Every structure is written in C-alpha cells, then in structure tokens.
Amino acid sequence: MSPPPDQSNLDSGTGHSEGLFAKIEAQATEQGARDERLGTGRNLDSILRIPVLMQVVLGSATMPVSNLMKLGRGAIVPLDHRVGEPVDVVVNGRVIARGEVVVVEDDNSRFGVSLTEIVGSTAAEPNG
C-alpha cells in the first residue's frame, strides 16, 4: 500500500492540494498568454492594422540582360498573359486571388480588379 498523502499541503475544507490549484492557475495563465499571442481577443485589433503590400500582376517576361539594356522609351515588352486572362492578386509575395482588370467607375482614369477566384493554400505549401 502507498503511504497516506502529506496532510500539510491539503486545503482544510476540500481535501485538494494548494500546489495543484497553483499548477492549474499557472497553466490557465500560460494558455491565456498563448491565445493573446495568436491574435485572439484584444490583440486582434493590432493584427488587423498591420499593413501588407498588395499587387496585381498583369504578366511577366524573361529576357537576357543584353535585350533589357536595349529597351528605351516606346519599347514594347510582350508579357506571358493574354488580353482577357485573369490577373494574379499578390499579397506579400503570395498569390491570394485572381481577377479581371476593370476601370473604376468613380474615376475613369484609374484601374481596379474585380475578384473572380480566391486561391486556397495547397497541402504542399509551408505554413510559414
């Protein structure tokens, strides 16, 4: 048989150890701190204010430096996308959506993008 528990650590009214309560409280405090770091509760507002760089990519081109050096005013660089194909919406270097280029109604001198597809993360993509 095991020896009786040390009565000096027991709470007189309930029979529970004060050390056990302290351990549970410490775990709860640690979990609360972890939740704040993950953006729950009051920290969410500060995360939502973080600026990100959003770009709309019409297309790209690859060429040798020698051809790049020959470019001048009025030169046309053909891109890999065709007219009417969706453009990529990139946030901080990652494609998050695709869409169509449109003229902004309020200001006919500006372009915008109408989202047609939201790109989900793939299983092979790292989470970092």
C-alpha positions in Angstrom: 0.0 0.0 0.0 1.1 3.5 -0.7 1.8 5.9 2.2 -1.0 8.4 3.1 -0.8 11.8 1.4 1.1 14.6 3.2 -1.7 16.4 5.1 0.3 19.6 5.4 -0.3 20.5 1.7 -4.1 19.8 1.8 -6.7 22.6 1.8 -8.5 22.1 5.1 -12.0 22.4 3.6 -11.9 20.4 0.3 -9.0 18.0 0.6 -7.4 19.4 -2.6 -3.7 20.3 -2.7 -2.9 24.0 -2.8 0.0 23.1 -5.1 -2.5 21.5 -7.6 -4.5 24.8 -7.7 -1.3 26.8 -8.3 -0.4 24.5 -11.1 -3.8 24.7 -12.8 -3.8 28.5 -12.4 -0.3 28.8 -14.0 -1.5 26.6 -16.9 -4.5 28.8 -17.4 -2.4 31.9 -17.4 0.0 30.4 -19.9 -2.9 29.4 -22.2 -4.3 32.9 -21.9 -0.9 34.4 -22.9 -0.6 32.0 -25.8 -4.1 32.9 -27.0 -3.1 36.6 -27.0 0.0 35.9 -29.0 -2.1 34.1 -31.5 -4.4 37.1 -32.1 -7.5 36.3 -30.1 -9.3 38.9 -28.1 -7.9 42.3 -27.7 -4.7 41.6 -29.7 -6.8 41.0 -32.9 -7.2 44.8 -33.5 -3.5 45.4 -33.6 -3.1 42.5 -36.0 -5.8 43.8 -38.3 -3.9 47.2 -38.6 -0.7 45.6 -40.0 -0.1 46.9 -43.5 0.5 44.5 -46.3 1.7 45.0 -49.9 -0.9 44.1 -52.5 0.0 43.9 -56.1 -1.9 43.0 -59.3 0.3 41.2 -61.7 -0.7 41.6 -65.4 2.0 39.3 -66.6 5.8 38.8 -66.7 8.6 38.4 -69.2 12.0 36.8 -69.2 14.8 38.3 -71.3 18.6 38.4 -71.3 20.3 41.5 -69.8 21.6 42.4 -73.3 17.9 42.8 -74.5 17.0 44.7 -71.3 19.8 47.2 -72.0 18.4 47.9 -75.5 15.0 48.9 -74.2 14.1 52.6 -74.5 11.1 54.9 -74.5 8.3 53.4 -76.5 9.7 49.8 -76.4 7.0 47.1 -76.0 7.8 44.2 -73.8 5.4 41.2 -74.5 4.0 39.6 -71.4 3.1 36.0 -70.8 -0.6 36.8 -70.1 -3.0 37.4 -72.9 -5.8 40.0 -73.0 -8.9 38.7 -71.1 -6.9 36.2 -69.0 -7.3 36.7 -65.2 -4.6 38.7 -63.4 -2.9 37.5 -60.2 -3.6 39.4 -57.0 -0.5 39.0 -54.8 -0.2 39.9 -51.1 3.3 40.0 -49.6 4.6 37.8 -52.4 1.8 35.1 -52.3 -1.0 34.8 -54.8 -4.3 35.0 -52.9 -6.8 35.6 -55.7 -7.3 36.1 -59.4 -9.5 38.7 -61.2 -10.3 40.9 -64.1 -8.9 44.3 -64.7 -11.7 47.0 -64.7 -12.0 50.7 -64.9 -13.0 52.3 -61.6 -16.5 53.8 -62.0 -15.8 56.9 -59.8 -12.6 57.8 -61.6 -12.3 56.7 -65.2 -8.5 57.4 -65.1 -7.9 54.5 -62.6 -7.9 50.8 -62.9 -9.1 48.3 -60.4 -9.5 44.5 -60.2 -12.7 42.5 -59.9 -12.0 39.3 -58.0 -13.2 36.2 -59.7 -11.4 33.5 -57.7 -9.9 33.2 -54.2 -6.9 31.0 -54.2 -6.7 28.5 -51.3 -3.5 27.2 -49.8 -2.2 23.9 -51.1 -1.2 21.0 -48.8 2.4 21.1 -50.1 2.7 24.8 -49.2 4.5 25.5 -45.9 2.6 27.4 -43.2 5.4 29.9 -42.5 
